[in-house]
Amino acid sequence: MSVTTPDASAESTPPGAATLRSGSLGTADIAFFVVSAAAPLTVMAGVAPLAILLGGIGAPAGYLIAGITLAVFAVGFTTMSRHVKSGGAFYAYITRGLGRPVGIGAALLALIGYYGMEIGVYGLLAFAAKDTLHALFSADVPWLPISLAGLLLIGYGGFRSIDFGAKVLGVLLVAETGILVLLAGGVLVKGGAHGLSVTSFAPGHVFVSGTAVVLAFAFAAFTGFESTVIYRREARAPERTVPRATYVAIGFLGLFYAFMVWIVIQAFGDSGVIAAAAKNPGGLFFSAITTYVGGWAADLMHIFIVTSVLASLLAFHNAINRYALALSEEGVLPRSLGRIHPRHRSPYVAGIAQTVLGAVIVIAFWAAGADPYQQLLLWVNTPGMIALFILQLLAAIAVPCYFRRVSHQEGVLRTVVAPIAAAILLAAAIGLVITHIDLFTGASTVINTVLIVIAPAVFLIGLVLAWWLRRERPEVYAQFAAEPAE
């Protein structure tokens, strides 16, 4: 029988100090954060055409396979969420299963992962906004002011209450999915280019040499789905809402991605879509919606891609704030980052620090003459993506290790079989991403090597930090990822 250990943060929090707004988020709210972080419209319009071009018309099945793999991971992940109540999410789970040194390494991985996934996207925001302004108004705007304006806007969104953020994301998510549903309706009503076909799901098109590339893109499209557990402290009935939100997010993304990739294939026909994607991959979805719905819908899609990127940024911003809050409460990061706004009940100091860091990195890339898409987005985003994949793998391994040591009534399927299967599948996914890293970055071998080793290097630094904490700050080390006081 396990004994609950008081959380160090509980001892350091002054009586009457502001806390996060508990009981604010339901299943739908948390799912909005997760699905918005994935940016479905941006993934479809910006990445899916490349998956079709490189993997063929079997690309829709790749998104289903990725979704099934992550659903298997979620079985053990959500089972553990009922037993681990720490706000540290990934690193708390990994600490419970694999020990404090690995957990502290995972904590730094989580920070670099989420920071990379968010800050790099300010380059995508600039690229998408410039493209939209040029398409709609023939205006050419420098990219730096766009990125800095985005930083301020997202910083304000994170400063406000979590339920405010959930409402904003709900509206933006409905807009970006709505425009894709509009495209789907047009294609289905008109029967596609040559009649509707399910050839995309035939084994002969699914299991081809390009499938590995499709899977690499597909797994990347789900990045951030695991952030449901970060909102545990603000969820209503977290034992139920967190698992439900996780499955809802994975199920929605997997089915929606596969459906929309199939739709755009039908829009051009099985025999014509690859040629269309080769001619203009970035314009594939815009061309399809212009043909089947109208030019006005293509204009809306341009606008909604920008709002899709903003939604993704806000979702990641809120997730990072809560990781920084948890680590400041642990004593690993400065305590000042753990200050919570008395009115909005948000970790506003962590948000300010995050905005300042983002501005420094964005300005540094601009000063170096970097391209906002090819360098800022891809070079910053890719190490973050790899870090989050490694975190998922460590979490999957941690689940059976944790349940082997504690008394519980969970089934073997949830605590052993599913996590081990997920670990094997996730390791394969990491291998696919790393071996096809050039498709994500378009960079040289030297740069790709640097981008790949950043995440393992950060993890090793975390192990060194754990050793230092155990020697110099044993009280912090002993209470790391401890369960919160009841």
Beta strands, then each sheet from edge to edge (+ up, - down):
end
